[in-house]
């Protein structure tokens, strides 16, 4: 396939921030992809160019891609990486390169007449078979960098294991989200519109970081969902790690003290099943310590691993984590994101394909989850632009 043109336009993400959409063309067939943006970012993520920088970079990238014959997405990605030549894609821009990589991946599918997810599976995961329905992680209460409230923990999530069909499960999730919002408004004395965080979750102030777990548990059980709905946390602890201490519930604490708080959380709330980035990315030993204490639960890396196969291998071998977040825009190309998934699988980790706080309506992460037979997808609250991804789950997985 010879790529005949690449073009770019500015669009806006779910936070109203500018981002980019790339269109790739071959033989009169075009495919486009839009790139999300993250507010809470790991320090080792690839570079993100501003809109002006992206427009300046596109002609530089195009001269390595347009007019050349490619037989795979990996071939395109490798050529861009060679042209960039930096560890963080700071010459050509991680977001620019990802937009091209995603658009070209779709272009291969369009050119072959096959679905995008099946085209990706054929190239990157040929050994995978259908049959696995990913768990849904849906952020219902926001804190940390995603909200203007007093919570250090960034996300309180409903974790949905599909009971009969995605359509039914998502309908029940939407009802849970609505009932939770009404209950929180009454409890917090809010007569107006409920405050909402970056990912659609409610953003009230709370007594402490455990109170949202109590609210979620009460409503999951009250709505009759405890048979297939659990609770997950994304702590994003790097955001409150200061001078070797974790400032949590207003008190500076050691890693060991914070570990004991988490252990108590899991002891008090049986629906709590997973915790992401419980410690700072510079404190990997504490991940290992927590994994030993709550070894039946998921301890997940995100800022720690930033979708980098080398980091995933390192922390997998150290048994620091047993689950990993995959965000393609942390690493900058489709093939490298797929390599990260393969690295996670090689070390027995659960694979969670994730959105970002600044989302677009592009359903790429659901297509990737289907291609890779991922264990879970992390989407956000069931509202507004996130519903595109929920609807794509229903479309791709049907009622199975």
RAMO-V286144 format. One record per helix or strand. SS is the DSSP state (hx for helix, st for strand). FROM is the first residue (numbers start at 1). TO is the last residue. If there is no record, write none. Layout:
ss=SS from=FROM to=TO
ss=SS from=FROM to=TO
This chain:
ss=st from=2 to=2
ss=st from=5 to=12
ss=st from=18 to=26
ss=st from=29 to=34
ss=st from=37 to=37
ss=hx from=51 to=65
ss=st from=69 to=69
ss=hx from=73 to=84
ss=hx from=94 to=112
ss=hx from=116 to=124
ss=st from=135 to=142
ss=hx from=144 to=146
ss=st from=155 to=160
ss=hx from=166 to=187
ss=st from=196 to=196
ss=st from=202 to=202
ss=hx from=211 to=222
ss=st from=229 to=234
ss=hx from=237 to=240
ss=st from=241 to=242
ss=st from=245 to=248
ss=st from=251 to=253
ss=hx from=255 to=268
ss=st from=272 to=276
ss=hx from=284 to=293
ss=st from=298 to=301
ss=hx from=309 to=317
ss=st from=323 to=326
ss=hx from=328 to=331
ss=hx from=334 to=346
ss=st from=350 to=354
ss=st from=358 to=358
ss=hx from=364 to=372
ss=st from=376 to=378
ss=hx from=384 to=397
